[in-house]
Amino acid sequence: MKVIEEEQRIRVMEGSWTPEGVIREIVEEGTQEDPFYVMDLGEVVARYHHWKELLPRVEPFYAVKCNDDKLLVSTLAALGAGFDCASKAEIELVTGLGVRPERIIFANPAKMSSHIRYSSSVGVDLMTFDSETELVKIKQYMPHAQLVLRIRCDASVARCSLGMKFGCDPVTEAPRLLKLAAVFGLRVVGVSFHVGSGADEPGVYARAIQFCRALFTLGAAAGHTMHLLDLGGGFPGHTGSCIREVAQVINSSLEANFSGCEVRVIAEPGRYFACAAYTLAAMVHAKREVPAKEGEEDETHMMYFINDGVYGSFNCLLYDHQEVVPIPLQQSEGVPRNASLWGPTCDGLDCVVPRIRLPPQPIGAWFIFRDMGAYTLPVASSFNGFPVPKVRAVVDRRLWVILKELWPLTESHFTVGPPTPPLSPLQTLANPADTTTNNTNTLHRAVFVECALK
């Protein structure tokens, strides 16, 4: 876990604007050479309200591992989200922002002993387990923990399967672990599952919830008071995606299995909040023309070297199996030709896009990459001495007027220009889907706001 910037500048935007327009203005200043992100806080807020609209019974506990940018975490905390933390460092980050321990679940089924002791010291009592050895460890270091049994129920299609690593079998293993926990004198308060990151099978949630219902009954028979259901993650987050179909399946299954029950339902969305909020800008700093091999009909191939690669933001190609699409920031004349994009390091594996058709790009040209907020920054390294991209956060003035009252900040943190009539909270947030994307390309003069997220 790393915080990209101890102090982040938030830019309050007036008029019509887009993240691409913000990138273009920064680039045209002529001083930017390193890659950078533009983060749209409005996208995060809109998705939070969309979640509450479609899944009113399910509390979102943001999966910090997806993107631990302090500003993103702070914004979700201000909105009222809970947090799924997997380590001591993530718990430190969230509690350091003033989030109460009851809004955190230590959702790592295989925890280090020192991390369990730290979790106990700060009052984070809710934690997952999926094995006998974990129960023994918890009994030794945190016998008062509120335990959540994690079961395995994999989606048939998922970007990253997690069942191969975590989750006990709900039929053969889970009943025995419930009884063993009772023998140890430990409290099991609920059941969790994770269908896989980037899952593409809505029906899997119904199957998993049915398993959980059966285990609630078995848990009660073993002497446990079960009152928590954790739906895990797997929710889509790229531009244009929607959780409506998944929400319908979850709502129907909750009604069928937990109607009238006083059961707290949470979930652990990560990419849902982070993915579309971040747009990456990377610059061409070198290029090389490779002639076609003798006897082949293919034309020459142009290699473009950009200032971010698979050891930086594009680790998502390896870790998260993403497919990225480079979009030239400036239109260039010329016939598209075979090309490839390469990262800045000296490693031959540092290939971002192996084959694409692009019009000729000059040295100093910029590409933008949308939907780059999930599993990019937390995994990025400065290998070969190339810096991790910094985040330029932006927010619309009308939304900022509302959010600034929720953040742990005072007026002294901000410097604003002449005020403009704000929309009311109901006007601003009435239709979250309409606030996620602004299709105009006109960029108006921005007002700079400085905030210190300590």
Secondary structure, DSSP 8 states (H G I E B T S, - for coil): ---S-SSEEEEEE-SS--HHHHHHHHHHTS---S-EEEEEHHHHHHHHHHHHHH-TTEEEEEEGGG---HHHHHHHHHHT-EEEE-SHHHHHHHHHTT--GGGEEE--SS--HHHHHHHHHTT--EEEE-SHHHHHHHHHH-TT-EEEEEE----SSEEE--TTTS-B-TTTTHHHHHHHHHHHT-EEEEEEE---EEE--THHHHHHHHHHHHHHHHHHHTT----EEE-------STT---HHHHHHHHHHHHHHHTT---EEEE--SHHHHGGGEEEEEEEEEEEEE---TT-----EEEEEES--TTTGGGHHHHS------EESS---S--EEEEEE-SSS-TT-EEEEEEEE----TT-EEEESS--SSSGGG---GGG----EEEEEEEHHHHHHHTTTSS--GGG----S------HHHHHS-HHHHS----------EEEEE---
